[in-house]
């Protein structure tokens, strides 16, 4: 019972925090399993060979490599929030560098087979996704590094000030550290502090607060559906506008409350999932 109450409280808090955000995201339903930002791509769930996001763009952030490259692209909404996050990080004297975003099925096939030849099946499957099973194909993922980590994809990044900042703040911008330490048996991959995935602020906050992976998000949907059934959806546009100022103030307060209540290596040169 206590666990159920805790989950409900989480959803209510996130629901309040997100009320303004939802209106600015083309009315995307952040509490529906059909939300495209929630797509689960892992060893058990694959994308089609021809799948490619329609609204890809290069985010205006610092990249390690120059030029127009496929891996610099991201889905538009994810790219926009990445830009905001990089700008916020810079204000905190945290300088992040983007390495790899969108990746086609064909490119992933090349990477996977190359790793297979170099490292063998067991190791490759722990660090690299088979074609169709890579989150990079969604356009919602980006690999991040920093000068302190040698601009490489290494678990040491998680020990740097940049890696720690990313782990503590990514959810504010709708991102999660997709492959967490201690969750390898759930995600199927080794710890990757550099791999972030956009899911939206609501779900990202829920997963961060509860220290869950995307595979463990089911309680979020169950409780969200319960709350939605009991929510009055008849609010008119003018009423929404009148409530905007109060909601923004409440959102700020709830974020502080949430923080105070609920929050208390192998280096690799190969491309990640």
MOVENKA-V581279 format. One record per run of one state. SS is the DSSP state (h for helix, s for strand, l for the rest). FROM is the first residue (numbers start at 1). TO is the last residue. If there is no record, write none. Layout:
ss,from,to
SS,FROM,TO
SS,FROM,TO
This chain:
ss,from,to
l,1,1
h,2,17
l,18,18
h,19,23
l,24,35
h,36,38
l,39,55
s,56,58
l,59,62
s,63,63
l,64,69
h,70,72
s,73,75
h,76,91
l,92,96
s,97,100
l,101,104
h,105,119
l,120,120
h,121,127
l,128,134
h,135,138
l,139,140
s,141,145
l,146,146
h,147,149
l,150,152
s,153,153
l,154,154
h,155,159
l,160,160
h,161,173
l,174,174
s,175,179
l,180,183
h,184,187
l,188,191
s,192,198
l,199,200
h,201,210
l,211,213
h,214,216
l,217,217
h,218,229
l,230,236
h,237,262
l,263,267
s,268,268
l,269,273
